[in-house]
């Protein structure tokens, strides 16, 4: 889900937008199941259908009430231009304070949620998934306790897929999220329709799972979840202008023959989200083999924990 923000010289308009649309989110979670390493617990593989269904849930939460409608949208994006010159900490509340102390909010005339919190949401949920896997390792095999933990794991892992997918979408990494708002000598779209035209209409029209799975990268074990998420968003931000160039040239026009360039761009971005998600799922399991760091003074000690039955 995206939000409505235009920098200082523009009007603020409330337009709810979504990341990848329903089909794109399902493809990300399903593609993430391809090439999964074979050392995960068996229950995780069996839950693939539920993991795929959960991909769209955070966008289903829209309109649930004032509190959730305030908290949910900023978790779906990070306008990277606002933070490119900062060193964001992995604690979202320290980041909010940094926005104030660095003068970023005053400089751009923004509030403390305008930038978005996507990398924090990804890191928080992956840390939670790691914790759940760690609890599963300690739970007695074939116990009700382990059954309950398995349900928690699948729910967290499926929802995490939504946010991992958002990080691979250039529209969720820029304040040019639904039209080019900077000086525009190259005549990029500013019709407030490009967001849906790319991630929903074109993806629904032109992209299928088989376009994406060959582009999913080999697994990478991730240890710094926040850094990993931030790097994904930074990469997406670097592709914003390319997306606008393709759109200007008609690559996402569903009333034309499918553009090979548009198809390749969309499939590569969806595959990037699937690769990230698969890495986060696998890394949460692997990293759960050590206790969470516990500080005693300054040192941080890691204690091995049992592997548990698969």
Residue, then its C-alpha position, 0 to 999 in steps of 0.5 A: x500500500x502506498x500513500x499520498x505525498x507531494x513535496x513542498x510545492x505540490x498539493x497533498x492528496x489522499x490516494x491509497x495505492x497498493x504494492x504490486x497488486x494482488x497478482x504480483x504479491x502472490x507471484x512473489x511469495x510463490x516464486x520464493x518457494x522455488x529453489x528453497x534450500x532443503x534444510x527447512x522444517x518439513x511443516x514449512x514446505x507443507x504450508x506453501x499454499x497458505x504462505x502464498x495466500x497471506x501475501x496480500x493480507x496487509x493490503x486487505x487491512x485497509x479501512x480497518x479503523x483509524x489506528x491501523x489506517x494510520x500505522x499500516x500505510x507507512x510500513x509499505x514504503x521508504x522514500x529513499x530520497x529523504x534518507x539518502x544522506x543519513x545513516x538510518x539506525x535499525x531502531x525505527x524510533x531512533x530513526x524518527x528522532x534522527x529525522x528531527x535532529x538532522x533537520x530532515x523534517x524541517x528541510x522538506x516540510x514533512x512529518x515523522x511518517x512521511x518518509x515511510x518505514x519499510x526497511x524497519x518493518x522487514x527487519x522487525x518481522x524477520x527478527x520475529x520470524x527468527x524468534x518463532x523458529x527458535x521457540x519451535x526448536x525448544x518446543x517438544x516434538x509432536x506437542x500442541x505447543x509446537x503446533x501453535x508455534x508452527x501456525x505463528x511461523x507461517x503467519x509471520x512468514x507469509x505476511x513478511x512476503x508482502x513487505x519484501x515484495x514492496x521493497x523490490x518495487x521502485x514506486x515504493x522507494x521514491x517520492x516519485x511514487x505516482x507521477x514525476x514530481x521533480x523538474x521534468x524535461x524528459x516528459x515522464x508521466x505525472x498523471x497519477x496513474x503510473x503506479x497502478x498502470x505498472x504494478x497492477x494493470x501491466x503485471x496482471x496483464x503480462x506477467x505469470x509465475x514462469x516469467x519470474x522463477x528463472x530470474x530468482x537468484x541463488x540463496x544468500x544467508x542474511x545476518x543483518x536484516x535491516x541492512x539487507x532491506x535497506x539495500x533492497x530499497x536503495x536498489x529499487x530507488x536506482x531504477x525509478x527513472x528507468x521505470x518512468x522511461x519505459x512507461x513514457x515509451x509505452x512499455x506498460x500500456x496494456x492496449x498495445x502488444x506486450x513490450x519485451x522490455x516492460x515484461x523483463x523489467x517487471x519480472x526482474x523486479x518481482x524476482x528480486x522481491x522473491x529472492x529477498x523473501x526466500x533469503x529471509x525465510x531461510x536465514x531466519x531458520x538458520x539464524x534461529x540456531x543461536x540464541x538471541x544476543x544477550x548483553x552482559x556489560x559490553x560483550x555479546x554472547x551467542x549460545x547454540x540451541x538445539x536443532x529440533x526435529x524436522 
